[in-house]
């Protein structure tokens, strides 16, 4: 909770010292807790530094997300579109990126009431059952492109391509409750049901249809 509250408020990852001051725990206990949270996939740390606490990131992975007074790194297309759904004080955020193929800049105001307009597409390279093999690589390859032609210019064997409306539906409820005590990630069965509900199909998402 302390990690996520700090990310939400500041746009940056808390340090061990920040967390010790917030929680009252000793620094050694904070380090141990962060190691346990990394092992349980509740956050991603490298060399003692928090790299990701989905949907927030402390490193640039292709997206900036600007609120009324806070700037976040979006961990990927999915996470960038999820941030306004998680932060109820932000009715809309400006998500900005560049097409990985042609470097065309793109930006959308992403809110909670409807998907943003646009003909761009999201491309996910890594199938859902392989996401945590290297989650930073996975997130770095969930990008937004001008079109399927731009996707194919970068990826000779594309993964999964979806339109902005599907991406928005995917992001809308995925992290519901993430900032609240008692949050638990979806198990594989409920995750598959969620993917099907938002319009995703096929084995890429662990689905038969």
C-alpha positions, 0 to 999 in steps of 0.5 A: 500500500505504501509503494502504490500510494507513493507512486500514485501521489508523486509519479516516482518510486519510493526509496527504502528510506521513503518506505521506512519513514512511511511505515515505521519499519526498519530499513532492513525490514523494508528491503526484505518486504520488497524482496518478498513482494517481488517474489510474489509478483506484486512489484518488480525490483532490480538491484534494490530499486523498484522498477514497476508496480503495475500500472506504474513504472519508474523507468521510461518504457515508451509512454508518459501519462500526464495528470492535472499535476503529476507525471507518470511513466506508463509501463506499457500501452495497457498500463498507461490506459489503466492509470485514469481508471485507478486514480479517481481524482484524475478524470482524464490523463494525457497519454503520449508515445511515438510509433516504434516503426516511424516515430510519429508522435501520438497522444490521447486524452484517456478517461473513464467514460469512453475510449479515445478516438483514433485509428491507431492499434496496440500490439502485444508481443508476448502471450499472456502465459509468458508475461512474467518470463521477463516482465520488463521486456514484455511491457516494453513490447506492448506498444501503440502503432500508427497501423498494422502496417507499422506493426509489421515493419517492426515485427515480422511475426506479430503477436496480438493486435487490437484497436484502441477501444479494445485496449481501453476495455482491457485497461478499464477494470484490470487493476480495480481495487489495486490501491485498496487494502486486501487487493488480490490479483486475478487467478488464471480462470478469472483472468481468462473470463475478463479477457473474453469479456472485454473482447479478446480472443484466442490462445494468445490470451489463454482462450480457446475461442 
